[in-house]
Amino acid sequence: MAIVIPEATGNSGKLIVNSDRIVLREGAQIGAGTFCPGNSGELAVQATEIEASGTSLDGLLPSSFFTSVLFGARGQGGKITIYTQNLTLKDGGKLESELLAREEVEM
């Protein structure tokens, strides 16, 4: 993960993942985000096969590839780029770019 933690400032970095096969299960996540003023980073994933399936044991976290502007942060969400021949999202697995702000936001 490339995350800007609370009390920090600045932008999250670009995260690049290259592999033959990538499998996320049981709430595993690869992503970029920010909890602070600053932009979420970009995520680029390249693999012949990519799978995200299931959630964490408590059901709260999906297995996912993400970019996020999280609670209390201000900034722009990052771009997600996926290069693959076979993408499987099942049983709650996700690709997501989200804005979770506490204040009103113009979109």
GUDODREN-803411 format. One record per atom (N, C-alpha, C): residue number from 1; atom name; x, y, z. Coordinates in nm, 4 decimals, decimal comma. Example, Ala and Ser with C-alpha at 12.3 -4.5 7.8 and 13.67 -1.06 7.14 Angstrom:
2
<kelo:1	tidren:N	x:1,3190	y:-0,5690	z:0,7800>
<kelo:1	tidren:CA	x:1,2300	y:-0,4500	z:0,7800>
<kelo:1	tidren:C	x:1,3200	y:-0,3300	z:0,7800>
<kelo:2	tidren:N	x:1,2850	y:-0,2250	z:0,7080>
<kelo:2	tidren:CA	x:1,3670	y:-0,1060	z:0,7140>
<kelo:2	tidren:C	x:1,2900	y:0,0030	z:0,7870>
//
This chain:
107
<kelo:1	tidren:N	x:0,0831	y:-0,1175	z:0,0000>
<kelo:1	tidren:CA	x:0,0000	y:0,0000	z:0,0000>
<kelo:1	tidren:C	x:0,0879	y:0,1243	z:0,0000>
<kelo:2	tidren:N	x:0,0363	y:0,2267	z:-0,0660>
<kelo:2	tidren:CA	x:0,0992	y:0,3588	z:-0,0633>
<kelo:2	tidren:C	x:-0,0023	y:0,4520	z:0,0019>
<kelo:3	tidren:N	x:0,0162	y:0,4814	z:0,1296>
<kelo:3	tidren:CA	x:-0,0822	y:0,5566	z:0,2082>
<kelo:3	tidren:C	x:-0,0160	y:0,6774	z:0,2735>
<kelo:4	tidren:N	x:-0,0861	y:0,7925	z:0,2714>
<kelo:4	tidren:CA	x:-0,0454	y:0,9087	z:0,3502>
<kelo:4	tidren:C	x:-0,1229	y:0,8996	z:0,4810>
<kelo:5	tidren:N	x:-0,0515	y:0,8826	z:0,5920>
<kelo:5	tidren:CA	x:-0,1147	y:0,8585	z:0,7218>
<kelo:5	tidren:C	x:-0,1668	y:0,9874	z:0,7847>
<kelo:6	tidren:N	x:-0,2603	y:0,9750	z:0,8811>
<kelo:6	tidren:CA	x:-0,3100	y:1,0943	z:0,9497>
<kelo:6	tidren:C	x:-0,1957	y:1,1768	z:1,0086>
<kelo:7	tidren:N	x:-0,2135	y:1,3064	z:1,0118>
<kelo:7	tidren:CA	x:-0,1173	y:1,4047	z:1,0624>
<kelo:7	tidren:C	x:-0,0041	y:1,4335	z:0,9650>
<kelo:8	tidren:N	x:0,0017	y:1,3645	z:0,8529>
<kelo:8	tidren:CA	x:0,1040	y:1,3904	z:0,7513>
<kelo:8	tidren:C	x:0,0459	y:1,4834	z:0,6448>
<kelo:9	tidren:N	x:0,1290	y:1,5303	z:0,5550>
<kelo:9	tidren:CA	x:0,0821	y:1,6085	z:0,4414>
<kelo:9	tidren:C	x:0,1512	y:1,5564	z:0,3157>
<kelo:10	tidren:N	x:0,0882	y:1,5834	z:0,2024>
<kelo:10	tidren:CA	x:0,1479	y:1,5426	z:0,0757>
<kelo:10	tidren:C	x:0,0635	y:1,4410	z:0,0029>
<kelo:11	tidren:N	x:0,1120	y:1,4010	z:-0,1123>
<kelo:11	tidren:CA	x:0,0406	y:1,3077	z:-0,1980>
<kelo:11	tidren:C	x:0,0919	y:1,1660	z:-0,1778>
<kelo:12	tidren:N	x:0,0027	y:1,0710	z:-0,1966>
<kelo:12	tidren:CA	x:0,0407	y:0,9304	z:-0,1955>
<kelo:12	tidren:C	x:0,1156	y:0,9016	z:-0,3251>
<kelo:13	tidren:N	x:0,2056	y:0,8080	z:-0,3247>
<kelo:13	tidren:CA	x:0,2856	y:0,7778	z:-0,4431>
<kelo:13	tidren:C	x:0,2147	y:0,6861	z:-0,5417>
<kelo:14	tidren:N	x:0,2775	y:0,6666	z:-0,6565>
<kelo:14	tidren:CA	x:0,2269	y:0,5727	z:-0,7562>
<kelo:14	tidren:C	x:0,2772	y:0,4335	z:-0,7203>
<kelo:15	tidren:N	x:0,1861	y:0,3384	z:-0,7167>
<kelo:15	tidren:CA	x:0,2196	y:0,2014	z:-0,6825>
<kelo:15	tidren:C	x:0,2070	y:0,1166	z:-0,8085>
<kelo:16	tidren:N	x:0,3157	y:0,0465	z:-0,8450>
<kelo:16	tidren:CA	x:0,3185	y:-0,0378	z:-0,9647>
<kelo:16	tidren:C	x:0,3471	y:-0,1808	z:-0,9213>
<kelo:17	tidren:N	x:0,2610	y:-0,2743	z:-0,9632>
<kelo:17	tidren:CA	x:0,2767	y:-0,4153	z:-0,9278>
<kelo:17	tidren:C	x:0,2820	y:-0,4959	z:-1,0572>
<kelo:18	tidren:N	x:0,3897	y:-0,5718	z:-1,0771>
<kelo:18	tidren:CA	x:0,4062	y:-0,6585	z:-1,1934>
<kelo:18	tidren:C	x:0,4314	y:-0,8010	z:-1,1462>
<kelo:19	tidren:N	x:0,3591	y:-0,8963	z:-1,2039>
<kelo:19	tidren:CA	x:0,3772	y:-1,0367	z:-1,1681>
<kelo:19	tidren:C	x:0,3147	y:-1,1238	z:-1,2766>
<kelo:20	tidren:N	x:0,3430	y:-1,2528	z:-1,2734>
<kelo:20	tidren:CA	x:0,2750	y:-1,3450	z:-1,3639>
<kelo:20	tidren:C	x:0,1302	y:-1,3643	z:-1,3204>
<kelo:21	tidren:N	x:0,1110	y:-1,3779	z:-1,1884>
<kelo:21	tidren:CA	x:-0,0225	y:-1,4047	z:-1,1332>
<kelo:21	tidren:C	x:-0,0366	y:-1,3317	z:-1,0003>
<kelo:22	tidren:N	x:-0,1497	y:-1,2668	z:-0,9802>
<kelo:22	tidren:CA	x:-0,1767	y:-1,1973	z:-0,8538>
<kelo:22	tidren:C	x:-0,3105	y:-1,2473	z:-0,8011>
<kelo:23	tidren:N	x:-0,3116	y:-1,2954	z:-0,6769>
<kelo:23	tidren:CA	x:-0,4336	y:-1,3455	z:-0,6145>
<kelo:23	tidren:C	x:-0,4487	y:-1,2770	z:-0,4784>
<kelo:24	tidren:N	x:-0,5617	y:-1,2090	z:-0,4582>
<kelo:24	tidren:CA	x:-0,5950	y:-1,1478	z:-0,3296>
<kelo:24	tidren:C	x:-0,7128	y:-1,2243	z:-0,2708>
<kelo:25	tidren:N	x:-0,6991	y:-1,2695	z:-0,1463>
<kelo:25	tidren:CA	x:-0,8057	y:-1,3441	z:-0,0788>
<kelo:25	tidren:C	x:-0,8181	y:-1,2983	z:0,0652>
<kelo:26	tidren:N	x:-0,9343	y:-1,3270	z:0,1249>
<kelo:26	tidren:CA	x:-0,9601	y:-1,3033	z:0,2674>
<kelo:26	tidren:C	x:-0,9320	y:-1,1600	z:0,3107>
<kelo:27	tidren:N	x:-0,9698	y:-1,0618	z:0,2273>
<kelo:27	tidren:CA	x:-0,9542	y:-0,9212	z:0,2639>
<kelo:27	tidren:C	x:-0,8200	y:-0,8601	z:0,2297>
<kelo:28	tidren:N	x:-0,7353	y:-0,9313	z:0,1571>
<kelo:28	tidren:CA	x:-0,6062	y:-0,8745	z:0,1152>
<kelo:28	tidren:C	x:-0,6316	y:-0,7570	z:0,0211>
<kelo:29	tidren:N	x:-0,5478	y:-0,6538	z:0,0300>
<kelo:29	tidren:CA	x:-0,5677	y:-0,5336	z:-0,0495>
<kelo:29	tidren:C	x:-0,4355	y:-0,4820	z:-0,1052>
<kelo:30	tidren:N	x:-0,4435	y:-0,4257	z:-0,2253>
<kelo:30	tidren:CA	x:-0,3324	y:-0,3523	z:-0,2849>
<kelo:30	tidren:C	x:-0,3896	y:-0,2189	z:-0,3268>
<kelo:31	tidren:N	x:-0,3307	y:-0,1086	z:-0,2775>
<kelo:31	tidren:CA	x:-0,3881	y:0,0194	z:-0,3136>
<kelo:31	tidren:C	x:-0,3078	y:0,1385	z:-0,2685>
<kelo:32	tidren:N	x:-0,3641	y:0,2544	z:-0,3012>
<kelo:32	tidren:CA	x:-0,3055	y:0,3840	z:-0,2654>
<kelo:32	tidren:C	x:-0,4157	y:0,4726	z:-0,2104>
<kelo:33	tidren:N	x:-0,3819	y:0,5536	z:-0,1101>
<kelo:33	tidren:CA	x:-0,4836	y:0,6408	z:-0,0533>
<kelo:33	tidren:C	x:-0,4243	y:0,7468	z:0,0361>
<kelo:34	tidren:N	x:-0,5128	y:0,8329	z:0,0850>
<kelo:34	tidren:CA	x:-0,4712	y:0,9399	z:0,1751>
<kelo:34	tidren:C	x:-0,5752	y:0,9618	z:0,2840>
<kelo:35	tidren:N	x:-0,5273	y:0,9887	z:0,4044>
<kelo:35	tidren:CA	x:-0,6104	y:1,0291	z:0,5174>
<kelo:35	tidren:C	x:-0,5963	y:1,1796	z:0,5421>
<kelo:36	tidren:N	x:-0,5152	y:1,2501	z:0,4639>
<kelo:36	tidren:CA	x:-0,4764	y:1,3891	z:0,4895>
<kelo:36	tidren:C	x:-0,4956	y:1,4745	z:0,3656>
<kelo:37	tidren:N	x:-0,4735	y:1,6064	z:0,3792>
<kelo:37	tidren:CA	x:-0,4753	y:1,6890	z:0,2585>
<kelo:37	tidren:C	x:-0,3694	y:1,6390	z:0,1600>
<kelo:38	tidren:N	x:-0,4111	y:1,6130	z:0,0406>
<kelo:38	tidren:CA	x:-0,3221	y:1,5592	z:-0,0616>
<kelo:38	tidren:C	x:-0,3979	y:1,4604	z:-0,1478>
<kelo:39	tidren:N	x:-0,3423	y:1,4273	z:-0,2606>
<kelo:39	tidren:CA	x:-0,4094	y:1,3395	z:-0,3548>
<kelo:39	tidren:C	x:-0,3728	y:1,1930	z:-0,3305>
<kelo:40	tidren:N	x:-0,4694	y:1,1066	z:-0,3593>
<kelo:40	tidren:CA	x:-0,4420	y:0,9637	z:-0,3565>
<kelo:40	tidren:C	x:-0,3487	y:0,9312	z:-0,4724>
<kelo:41	tidren:N	x:-0,2648	y:0,8341	z:-0,4548>
<kelo:41	tidren:CA	x:-0,1748	y:0,7939	z:-0,5629>
<kelo:41	tidren:C	x:-0,2451	y:0,7108	z:-0,6680>
<kelo:42	tidren:N	x:-0,1720	y:0,6797	z:-0,7729>
<kelo:42	tidren:CA	x:-0,2221	y:0,5932	z:-0,8788>
<kelo:42	tidren:C	x:-0,1817	y:0,4496	z:-0,8501>
<kelo:43	tidren:N	x:-0,2586	y:0,3562	z:-0,9062>
<kelo:43	tidren:CA	x:-0,2285	y:0,2142	z:-0,8941>
<kelo:43	tidren:C	x:-0,2245	y:0,1540	z:-1,0337>
<kelo:44	tidren:N	x:-0,1139	y:0,0881	z:-1,0669>
<kelo:44	tidren:CA	x:-0,1005	y:0,0172	z:-1,1935>
<kelo:44	tidren:C	x:-0,0653	y:-0,1280	z:-1,1619>
<kelo:45	tidren:N	x:-0,1451	y:-0,2214	z:-1,2154>
<kelo:45	tidren:CA	x:-0,1250	y:-0,3633	z:-1,1892>
<kelo:45	tidren:C	x:-0,1157	y:-0,4353	z:-1,3230>
<kelo:46	tidren:N	x:-0,0107	y:-0,5181	z:-1,3385>
<kelo:46	tidren:CA	x:0,0066	y:-0,5940	z:-1,4615>
<kelo:46	tidren:C	x:0,0384	y:-0,7386	z:-1,4274>
<kelo:47	tidren:N	x:-0,0433	y:-0,8303	z:-1,4810>
<kelo:47	tidren:CA	x:-0,0216	y:-0,9737	z:-1,4625>
<kelo:47	tidren:C	x:-0,1055	y:-1,0482	z:-1,5656>
<kelo:48	tidren:N	x:-0,0624	y:-1,1667	z:-1,6020>
<kelo:48	tidren:CA	x:-0,1402	y:-1,2480	z:-1,6946>
<kelo:48	tidren:C	x:-0,2746	y:-1,2848	z:-1,6332>
<kelo:49	tidren:N	x:-0,2741	y:-1,3196	z:-1,5040>
<kelo:49	tidren:CA	x:-0,3966	y:-1,3534	z:-1,4317>
<kelo:49	tidren:C	x:-0,4068	y:-1,2698	z:-1,3046>
<kelo:50	tidren:N	x:-0,5250	y:-1,2116	z:-1,2816>
<kelo:50	tidren:CA	x:-0,5502	y:-1,1329	z:-1,1602>
<kelo:50	tidren:C	x:-0,6823	y:-1,1800	z:-1,1013>
<kelo:51	tidren:N	x:-0,6808	y:-1,2062	z:-0,9695>
<kelo:51	tidren:CA	x:-0,8027	y:-1,2478	z:-0,9002>
<kelo:51	tidren:C	x:-0,8141	y:-1,1742	z:-0,7674>
<kelo:52	tidren:N	x:-0,9341	y:-1,1269	z:-0,7365>
<kelo:52	tidren:CA	x:-0,9675	y:-1,0737	z:-0,6039>
<kelo:52	tidren:C	x:-1,0955	y:-1,1443	z:-0,5618>
<kelo:53	tidren:N	x:-1,0890	y:-1,2172	z:-0,4501>
<kelo:53	tidren:CA	x:-1,2066	y:-1,2924	z:-0,4074>
<kelo:53	tidren:C	x:-1,2208	y:-1,2908	z:-0,2563>
<kelo:54	tidren:N	x:-1,3458	y:-1,2851	z:-0,2128>
<kelo:54	tidren:CA	x:-1,3773	y:-1,2947	z:-0,0711>
<kelo:54	tidren:C	x:-1,3546	y:-1,1672	z:0,0069>
<kelo:55	tidren:N	x:-1,3758	y:-1,1790	z:0,1370>
<kelo:55	tidren:CA	x:-1,3602	y:-1,0677	z:0,2308>
<kelo:55	tidren:C	x:-1,2810	y:-1,1155	z:0,3515>
<kelo:56	tidren:N	x:-1,2472	y:-1,0195	z:0,4381>
<kelo:56	tidren:CA	x:-1,1813	y:-1,0546	z:0,5646>
<kelo:56	tidren:C	x:-1,2747	y:-1,1453	z:0,6457>
<kelo:57	tidren:N	x:-1,2217	y:-1,2136	z:0,7451>
<kelo:57	tidren:CA	x:-1,3023	y:-1,3065	z:0,8249>
<kelo:57	tidren:C	x:-1,4233	y:-1,2391	z:0,8890>
<kelo:58	tidren:N	x:-1,4105	y:-1,1111	z:0,9276>
<kelo:58	tidren:CA	x:-1,5238	y:-1,0395	z:0,9871>
<kelo:58	tidren:C	x:-1,6177	y:-0,9811	z:0,8809>
<kelo:59	tidren:N	x:-1,5835	y:-0,9961	z:0,7528>
<kelo:59	tidren:CA	x:-1,6679	y:-0,9487	z:0,6439>
<kelo:59	tidren:C	x:-1,6593	y:-0,8004	z:0,6148>
<kelo:60	tidren:N	x:-1,5722	y:-0,7273	z:0,6841>
<kelo:60	tidren:CA	x:-1,5654	y:-0,5819	z:0,6694>
<kelo:60	tidren:C	x:-1,4780	y:-0,5352	z:0,5535>
<kelo:61	tidren:N	x:-1,3721	y:-0,6085	z:0,5225>
<kelo:61	tidren:CA	x:-1,2799	y:-0,5655	z:0,4177>
<kelo:61	tidren:C	x:-1,2880	y:-0,6582	z:0,2971>
<kelo:62	tidren:N	x:-1,3214	y:-0,6032	z:0,1813>
<kelo:62	tidren:CA	x:-1,3199	y:-0,6874	z:0,0613>
<kelo:62	tidren:C	x:-1,1767	y:-0,7061	z:0,0125>
<kelo:63	tidren:N	x:-1,1503	y:-0,8170	z:-0,0503>
<kelo:63	tidren:CA	x:-1,0236	y:-0,8319	z:-0,1225>
<kelo:63	tidren:C	x:-1,0324	y:-0,7339	z:-0,2385>
<kelo:64	tidren:N	x:-0,9343	y:-0,6420	z:-0,2509>
<kelo:64	tidren:CA	x:-0,9543	y:-0,5359	z:-0,3493>
<kelo:64	tidren:C	x:-0,8251	y:-0,4694	z:-0,3943>
<kelo:65	tidren:N	x:-0,8366	y:-0,4089	z:-0,5117>
<kelo:65	tidren:CA	x:-0,7394	y:-0,3150	z:-0,5651>
<kelo:65	tidren:C	x:-0,8083	y:-0,1798	z:-0,5536>
<kelo:66	tidren:N	x:-0,7426	y:-0,0785	z:-0,4935>
<kelo:66	tidren:CA	x:-0,8142	y:0,0458	z:-0,4668>
<kelo:66	tidren:C	x:-0,7263	y:0,1698	z:-0,4762>
<kelo:67	tidren:N	x:-0,7930	y:0,2835	z:-0,4981>
<kelo:67	tidren:CA	x:-0,7384	y:0,4166	z:-0,4700>
<kelo:67	tidren:C	x:-0,8473	y:0,4896	z:-0,3925>
<kelo:68	tidren:N	x:-0,8110	y:0,5591	z:-0,2855>
<kelo:68	tidren:CA	x:-0,9120	y:0,6191	z:-0,1984>
<kelo:68	tidren:C	x:-0,8674	y:0,7524	z:-0,1403>
<kelo:69	tidren:N	x:-0,9634	y:0,8428	z:-0,1272>
<kelo:69	tidren:CA	x:-0,9499	y:0,9629	z:-0,0444>
<kelo:69	tidren:C	x:-1,0362	y:0,9319	z:0,0769>
<kelo:70	tidren:N	x:-0,9729	y:0,9083	z:0,1914>
<kelo:70	tidren:CA	x:-1,0403	y:0,8529	z:0,3074>
<kelo:70	tidren:C	x:-1,0933	y:0,9603	z:0,4011>
<kelo:71	tidren:N	x:-1,1658	y:0,9189	z:0,5038>
<kelo:71	tidren:CA	x:-1,2320	y:1,0097	z:0,5966>
<kelo:71	tidren:C	x:-1,1404	y:1,1213	z:0,6446>
<kelo:72	tidren:N	x:-1,1879	y:1,2435	z:0,6349>
<kelo:72	tidren:CA	x:-1,1136	y:1,3591	z:0,6821>
<kelo:72	tidren:C	x:-1,0125	y:1,4144	z:0,5835>
<kelo:73	tidren:N	x:-0,9929	y:1,3481	z:0,4719>
<kelo:73	tidren:CA	x:-0,8935	y:1,3925	z:0,3736>
<kelo:73	tidren:C	x:-0,9571	y:1,4852	z:0,2710>
<kelo:74	tidren:N	x:-0,8716	y:1,5588	z:0,2024>
<kelo:74	tidren:CA	x:-0,9129	y:1,6424	z:0,0902>
<kelo:74	tidren:C	x:-0,8144	y:1,6179	z:-0,0221>
<kelo:75	tidren:N	x:-0,8671	y:1,5896	z:-0,1381>
<kelo:75	tidren:CA	x:-0,7799	y:1,5665	z:-0,2526>
<kelo:75	tidren:C	x:-0,8522	y:1,4886	z:-0,3601>
<kelo:76	tidren:N	x:-0,7794	y:1,4563	z:-0,4628>
<kelo:76	tidren:CA	x:-0,8358	y:1,3825	z:-0,5744>
<kelo:76	tidren:C	x:-0,7990	y:1,2354	z:-0,5636>
<kelo:77	tidren:N	x:-0,8906	y:1,1517	z:-0,6086>
<kelo:77	tidren:CA	x:-0,8646	y:1,0084	z:-0,6126>
<kelo:77	tidren:C	x:-0,7673	y:0,9756	z:-0,7243>
<kelo:78	tidren:N	x:-0,6987	y:0,8662	z:-0,7108>
<kelo:78	tidren:CA	x:-0,6020	y:0,8241	z:-0,8114>
<kelo:78	tidren:C	x:-0,6624	y:0,7320	z:-0,9160>
<kelo:79	tidren:N	x:-0,5927	y:0,7191	z:-1,0248>
<kelo:79	tidren:CA	x:-0,6344	y:0,6345	z:-1,1355>
<kelo:79	tidren:C	x:-0,5910	y:0,4905	z:-1,1083>
<kelo:80	tidren:N	x:-0,6774	y:0,3943	z:-1,1471>
<kelo:80	tidren:CA	x:-0,6423	y:0,2529	z:-1,1410>
<kelo:80	tidren:C	x:-0,6275	y:0,2035	z:-1,2843>
<kelo:81	tidren:N	x:-0,5131	y:0,1410	z:-1,3141>
<kelo:81	tidren:CA	x:-0,4891	y:0,0833	z:-1,4462>
<kelo:81	tidren:C	x:-0,4582	y:-0,0649	z:-1,4275>
<kelo:82	tidren:N	x:-0,5342	y:-0,1497	z:-1,4962>
<kelo:82	tidren:CA	x:-0,5159	y:-0,2943	z:-1,4876>
<kelo:82	tidren:C	x:-0,4821	y:-0,3473	z:-1,6266>
<kelo:83	tidren:N	x:-0,3712	y:-0,4180	z:-1,6382>
<kelo:83	tidren:CA	x:-0,3315	y:-0,4853	z:-1,7626>
<kelo:83	tidren:C	x:-0,3326	y:-0,6349	z:-1,7346>
<kelo:84	tidren:N	x:-0,4251	y:-0,7085	z:-1,7992>
<kelo:84	tidren:CA	x:-0,4329	y:-0,8520	z:-1,7765>
<kelo:84	tidren:C	x:-0,5053	y:-0,9212	z:-1,8903>
<kelo:85	tidren:N	x:-0,4826	y:-1,0517	z:-1,9033>
<kelo:85	tidren:CA	x:-0,5582	y:-1,1340	z:-1,9972>
<kelo:85	tidren:C	x:-0,6793	y:-1,1963	z:-1,9293>
<kelo:86	tidren:N	x:-0,6743	y:-1,2074	z:-1,7958>
<kelo:86	tidren:CA	x:-0,7816	y:-1,2741	z:-1,7231>
<kelo:86	tidren:C	x:-0,8024	y:-1,2064	z:-1,5878>
<kelo:87	tidren:N	x:-0,9158	y:-1,1379	z:-1,5718>
<kelo:87	tidren:CA	x:-0,9503	y:-1,0706	z:-1,4464>
<kelo:87	tidren:C	x:-1,0710	y:-1,1400	z:-1,3846>
<kelo:88	tidren:N	x:-1,0556	y:-1,1857	z:-1,2592>
<kelo:88	tidren:CA	x:-1,1653	y:-1,2502	z:-1,1874>
<kelo:88	tidren:C	x:-1,1934	y:-1,1728	z:-1,0595>
<kelo:89	tidren:N	x:-1,3170	y:-1,1249	z:-1,0451>
<kelo:89	tidren:CA	x:-1,3651	y:-1,0617	z:-0,9224>
<kelo:89	tidren:C	x:-1,4843	y:-1,1440	z:-0,8764>
<kelo:90	tidren:N	x:-1,4743	y:-1,2049	z:-0,7576>
<kelo:90	tidren:CA	x:-1,5844	y:-1,2902	z:-0,7128>
<kelo:90	tidren:C	x:-1,5966	y:-1,2887	z:-0,5609>
<kelo:91	tidren:N	x:-1,7145	y:-1,3275	z:-0,5149>
<kelo:91	tidren:CA	x:-1,7415	y:-1,3413	z:-0,3713>
<kelo:91	tidren:C	x:-1,7035	y:-1,2161	z:-0,2927>
<kelo:92	tidren:N	x:-1,7312	y:-1,0983	z:-0,3497>
<kelo:92	tidren:CA	x:-1,7035	y:-0,9719	z:-0,2818>
<kelo:92	tidren:C	x:-1,5746	y:-0,9041	z:-0,3226>
<kelo:93	tidren:N	x:-1,4919	y:-0,9670	z:-0,4056>
<kelo:93	tidren:CA	x:-1,3684	y:-0,9046	z:-0,4539>
<kelo:93	tidren:C	x:-1,4007	y:-0,7812	z:-0,5376>
<kelo:94	tidren:N	x:-1,3160	y:-0,6760	z:-0,5305>
<kelo:94	tidren:CA	x:-1,3491	y:-0,5480	z:-0,5941>
<kelo:94	tidren:C	x:-1,2289	y:-0,4783	z:-0,6560>
<kelo:95	tidren:N	x:-1,2601	y:-0,3912	z:-0,7523>
<kelo:95	tidren:CA	x:-1,1734	y:-0,2830	z:-0,7988>
<kelo:95	tidren:C	x:-1,2484	y:-0,1581	z:-0,7574>
<kelo:96	tidren:N	x:-1,1859	y:-0,0679	z:-0,6820>
<kelo:96	tidren:CA	x:-1,2625	y:0,0482	z:-0,6383>
<kelo:96	tidren:C	x:-1,1768	y:0,1738	z:-0,6249>
<kelo:97	tidren:N	x:-1,2402	y:0,2829	z:-0,6646>
<kelo:97	tidren:CA	x:-1,1839	y:0,4152	z:-0,6440>
<kelo:97	tidren:C	x:-1,2920	y:0,4907	z:-0,5688>
<kelo:98	tidren:N	x:-1,2598	y:0,5378	z:-0,4481>
<kelo:98	tidren:CA	x:-1,3669	y:0,5935	z:-0,3656>
<kelo:98	tidren:C	x:-1,3256	y:0,7213	z:-0,2935>
<kelo:99	tidren:N	x:-1,4280	y:0,7975	z:-0,2602>
<kelo:99	tidren:CA	x:-1,4135	y:0,9196	z:-0,1826>
<kelo:99	tidren:C	x:-1,4970	y:0,9026	z:-0,0572>
<kelo:100	tidren:N	x:-1,4325	y:0,9004	z:0,0586>
<kelo:100	tidren:CA	x:-1,5005	y:0,8864	z:0,1875>
<kelo:100	tidren:C	x:-1,4710	y:1,0116	z:0,2694>
<kelo:101	tidren:N	x:-1,5438	y:1,1175	z:0,2447>
<kelo:101	tidren:CA	x:-1,5154	y:1,2458	z:0,3108>
<kelo:101	tidren:C	x:-1,6198	y:1,2749	z:0,4164>
<kelo:102	tidren:N	x:-1,5817	y:1,3476	z:0,5200>
<kelo:102	tidren:CA	x:-1,6747	y:1,3892	z:0,6249>
<kelo:102	tidren:C	x:-1,7435	y:1,5210	z:0,5902>
<kelo:103	tidren:N	x:-1,6799	y:1,5992	z:0,5087>
<kelo:103	tidren:CA	x:-1,7345	y:1,7290	z:0,4714>
<kelo:103	tidren:C	x:-1,8057	y:1,7179	z:0,3378>
<kelo:104	tidren:N	x:-1,8895	y:1,8188	z:0,3066>
<kelo:104	tidren:CA	x:-1,9529	y:1,8216	z:0,1762>
<kelo:104	tidren:C	x:-1,8464	y:1,8447	z:0,0696>
<kelo:105	tidren:N	x:-1,8607	y:1,7732	z:-0,0380>
<kelo:105	tidren:CA	x:-1,7624	y:1,7803	z:-0,1463>
<kelo:105	tidren:C	x:-1,8354	y:1,8079	z:-0,2769>
<kelo:106	tidren:N	x:-1,7836	y:1,9013	z:-0,3559>
<kelo:106	tidren:CA	x:-1,8389	y:1,9249	z:-0,4875>
<kelo:106	tidren:C	x:-1,7752	y:1,8286	z:-0,5846>
<kelo:107	tidren:N	x:-1,8577	y:1,7660	z:-0,6664>
<kelo:107	tidren:CA	x:-1,8067	y:1,6709	z:-0,7638>
<kelo:107	tidren:C	x:-1,8493	y:1,7117	z:-0,9035>
//
